[in-house]
Amino acid sequence: MDTASQIVIRPAQPDGDLAPLRAQVRAFLADTVGDRPPQKRAQSWSGYDPAFSLALGAKGWIGMTWPKAFGGQERSMLERYVVLEELLAAGAPVGGHWVAERQSGPLLMRYADPEVAHEIVPRITRGEVRFCIGMSEPDSGSDLASIRTRGDRVDGGWVVNGTKLWTSNAHRSHYMIALVRTDRSADDKHKGLSQLLIDMRSEGLQVRPIRNLAGEEHFNEVVFDNVFVPDRMVIGEPGQGWAQVTAELTFERSGPERYLSSYALLAEMVDHADADDARHAVELGYLVAELSNLRQMSRGIAAMLHRGENPQLAAANVKDLGALFEQRIPEVAHQLFGHELRPDGSPFVATHCHLTQTVPSFSLRGGTREILRGIIARGLGVR
C-alpha cells in the first residue's frame, strides 16, 4: 500500500503550506489503519467504525472548515481536501461520519433552526452523531422530484407517511434528513417539497435492511407510519426543499471519493505489476494518468468552494468521469491478471472480487449518469 500510495497520490503541484498537514494525517493513519487489509480499504467511505470517527474528531479533522461556534476549526477547503484525500487513499473507515460531515452539517448550519444546529452540529465535529439521507423512493427512479412521501400539517409539527429506499446506514444513524412533499396542491412537482430532520428513534419509523450483491446490508428501506416531526425540525422554510437539496447534492458530487472508491484495487495492481510486461506498464500508466487528471479537477472544485463559487457543473462532470474511471479499474485488473474472483482468495483477489461486485452501483449513487449529463448539457447551454 505504501509504495503504491506514494506512486499515485502525489501532488501534481507542491502542497506548500499544506505539506505539514498531509504529513500529520499520514502519521495518524499509519498508527490507526496501517495494517488494514486491502479488501477492507476498498470499503473506505462505506466502512463503518465509530471509534475511528471519534479519533478523527478528536484531531479536529471533521467539519474542519466550519465556524468555531459550531465546533469547527475555520480551516480552508483545500486543507479539508488534503485530509479527505489521505483518508480515502489509506482506505480509512470513514462511513460513520461521512454523510454528516459532507452534507448534513453544512445544510443544518445554513438552514436549520439555530438552536437545533447549535445542539447537533458540534456533535458531528466530534464524530458522535451519524446521519443518513432520505431522498430515493420506490418507483421514483432518478426523478427525485416525483417523490410521494408526504408530510401533513398538524398542531406543533408534521406527520410523515411514506417510504425511502436505498438509504445507506439508516440502521446505524441517529438522524435522517428527508425530502418530503408538504404541499400536494402545487402545480410544479419541484414545488411543495420540504426537508425534515427526523430522529431515527421516532415512533412509527421502521428500518428494513436490503442485502446487496456483495452480501452486505448497508442499504435500507425506511418506512414512515404516522411519524411526528416537530416544527423546530423543519430545515429552512416549508416548500423550499428542492433548492436546498440540489445545493446538498453538489457537496455529494464534488469530493475525492468520486474517483478514489476503487483506489485500493489500483494500488494492489501497481504493487503486483510485472515490470517486464509492457502491457502492464501501458494500462496502469493510462489509469494513473487519468487519476491525476481527475485529481486536478477535484482539487479545482475545492478551490472554487474556497473562493465561494458554485461548482455544480464541475462537480457533475467529475462525478460522471470519476464513476467511469472507478468502474473500469476492475475490468483492467481482470484483463491484466485474470483472477478467479473469490471473496476468500488472496488480499489482491478478494479486493478485486469485492469491487467487481460493487462498482455497478457507483454510477447510481449521487445521481445517475443520465441525470449528471443533463446537468452538464444545461450548464453548457446545449439543452
Disulfide bonds with the S-S distance in Angstrom:
none
